[in-house]
Amino acid sequence: MFVRSILVGSLALTLGACAIQTPSGQQQAGTFAFGLWGDMPYAKAGDAPKMQALLNSINQSDIEFSLYDGDIKDGSSQCTDNIYTDALKMFGSMKKPVVYVPGDNEWTDCHRLNNGGFDGVERLAHLRKVMFPTASSLGQTQMPLEHQGKPGEKFVENTRFSRGGVMFVGINMPGSNNNLVLSAKECSSKSARKTAQCDAANAEYLERDTANTAWLTGSFEQAKSANARGLVVVVQADPGFDLPETEELDESAAPGVSGYRAFMSSLTKQTEQFKGQVLFVHGDTHFYKMDKPLYSPTKLLPNFTRLQTFGSPSIHWVRVTVDPSSEQVFQITPVIVKQ
């Protein structure tokens, strides 16, 4: 039974020191760096004045590309069409390629009354058409991506690419329990949803969760076939790593995280069978954190590392150096942007 696979102990790991603005220094041959950011800007937090410094910091760095792990707006503003076009403008200001991974605020939570009472499934369909205009990444310099779905259609947002002996995988697994609605009360709470829309949301969840797991499995298969030294999985949701650990309760079945159970079970199994390092990246809870939450505080899955990125109002980013010749492969450095 999958009991410990989404639990965490507060293990303090230090891989790389904190950097101010953009890191400097010569990279060794065969190494490269990429960036991670997300959960910004939030209008309710007044992030707008801080964003230019963040974008400048990333643009002036030596990274080869960045991955954005969701939430292009806050969770209490409306899901009007302009939020997607504004995000495209932001990504278009980036000099290097940007790979976008969807978050809950731009589709799952749009049913909320303070979000305008939109249909979340309709917003997801709109996102798929607008936020993935080509088969390539976003940014002023683009790179080709492999997509699970065809342009504008289901699962186009699930992507992958390889670079320097590492497989990178982006998967649409957002917060708010992965769009799984567990009760009639939850369906209608602060929401414009009707029963039929919640039924449609649950059907969407089941179909996408199956597709996500298949994309993950196929990515590991490709990585193993290529003898990849590492695999990076980027989603938006915190799948319940930070729930209190108890002996009596199976936290992976808790109401707020049960929508992640099948995916995380598969991720655990695939990691166990993979010889390289797995870096699991997510946003959602907005606090920078790096640890080894699987299986439990006293029993580690050695080649699995969780990285939780910064988020509003902490407008910073994370730089990861990849060194395929290193046993750990990934060197992680938080980049604190001066405002």
Helices and strands as residue ranges (DSSP letters): E 19-20, E 32-37, G 43-45, H 48-59, E 66-68, H 82-92, E 98-100, G 104-106, G 108-111, G 113-115, H 120-130, E 146-147, E 159-163, E 166-170, G 177-179, H 184-188, H 195-225, E 230-234, G 251-253, G 258-260, H 261-272, E 277-282, E 289-291, E 295-296, E 299-300, E 304-308, E 317-322, E 330-336
